[in-house]
Amino acid sequence: METIDRIGSAFLRRILLRMKELGVSQSELAKRMKVSRPYITKVLHQDVNFSFRTAAKLANALKMDFFPELRPQEKASNCDP
């Protein structure tokens, strides 16, 4: 699995967990973000690329902070630049 896919998967796992904690459905999340429910479904299934802006909107809609963290890799790996 590529680095970017791992990052996206980890991010979406956190979003799904938070949705469950708050009892927020995909429909409710779509309303909070002012987007369509089908778009939320695509995002949650990783069927669409989304921007940092969308990631921040997701986090905000679920009362989460979104601050991407960059740090040196612990070991060298083949990753996309």
C-alpha positions, 0 to 999 in steps of 0.5 A: 500500500502506498504511503498516501493510501495509508494516510487516507485510510488512517484519516478516514478511520478516524472520521468514521470512528468519530461519526460513530461516537457522535451518532452522526449519519452520512446524511447528517454529515452531508448536511453539516458540510453542505454537500450531497450524501453521494459525495460523502459516500464517495469520500468515505469509500475513498472513491474520490480524491479530496482536498485539505479543505474538504478534510478540514470541513469533515473534521469541523463538521465532527467537532475535531481539530485538523492539523496535519503533522509532518515528521521524518520517516523512521526508516527509508521507504519507497514513497511518492514525493 
